[in-house]
Amino acid sequence: MAFTTWTALKEQMLDDLASGKTTMGEYEVSSGGTVRRFNFRSYVDWMKIFQMVEQRAAAETGSVVGRTFAKNGGGGRW
């Protein structure tokens, strides 16, 4: 299957997860002039791809919230 956005691929992957199609297959994304193809042969492979696709879909929609502060991990002493 070929997709033109990461968000569309994420939605298809969620549909595939619901229907149990996560053990073997292929996805293709054509975004920004680049074609990327992902093959998976197990659920573990599928999950790795899904995590990456989820991050790219979030960046694509602008829903990624970056860190805005640095937290001091110590007890306040330098």
C-alpha positions in Angstrom: 0.0 0.0 0.0 1.3 3.5 -0.9 0.5 6.5 1.3 1.3 10.2 0.8 1.2 11.2 4.5 2.5 9.7 7.7 -0.9 10.4 9.3 -2.7 8.3 6.6 -0.2 5.5 7.2 -0.7 5.6 10.9 -4.5 5.3 10.5 -4.0 2.3 8.2 -1.7 0.7 10.7 -4.2 1.2 13.5 -6.8 -0.5 11.3 -4.4 -3.3 10.6 -3.7 -3.7 14.3 -7.5 -3.9 15.0 -7.9 -6.6 12.3 -4.8 -8.6 13.3 -2.7 -7.9 10.2 0.6 -7.2 12.0 2.6 -10.4 11.4 3.8 -10.0 7.8 3.4 -7.3 5.1 4.6 -4.0 3.6 3.9 -0.3 3.7 5.1 2.5 1.4 5.1 6.2 2.0 5.8 8.8 -0.7 6.4 12.0 1.2 8.5 15.0 0.3 9.7 13.5 -3.0 11.1 10.5 -1.1 9.6 7.0 -1.3 10.2 4.8 1.8 9.2 1.1 1.9 8.8 -0.8 5.2 8.7 -4.6 5.3 7.8 -6.5 8.5 7.9 -10.2 9.2 6.7 -10.2 12.8 4.6 -8.2 15.3 7.9 -6.9 16.9 9.0 -5.5 13.5 5.5 -4.0 13.0 5.7 -2.3 16.4 9.1 -0.7 15.6 7.7 0.7 12.4 4.6 1.9 14.1 6.5 3.8 16.7 8.5 5.6 14.1 5.4 6.3 12.0 3.6 7.6 15.1 6.4 10.1 15.7 6.5 11.3 12.1 2.7 11.6 12.0 2.8 13.7 15.2 5.4 16.0 13.7 3.4 16.2 10.5 0.3 17.4 12.3 2.2 19.7 14.7 1.0 17.8 17.8 4.6 17.2 19.0 5.3 19.2 22.1 8.9 19.8 22.8 10.6 20.2 26.1 10.5 23.8 27.3 12.6 23.6 30.4 15.5 21.8 31.9 14.8 20.0 35.1 17.4 19.9 37.8 17.8 16.2 38.7 19.6 16.9 42.0 18.6 18.3 45.3 19.1 21.9 44.2 22.8 22.0 45.0 25.5 22.7 42.5 
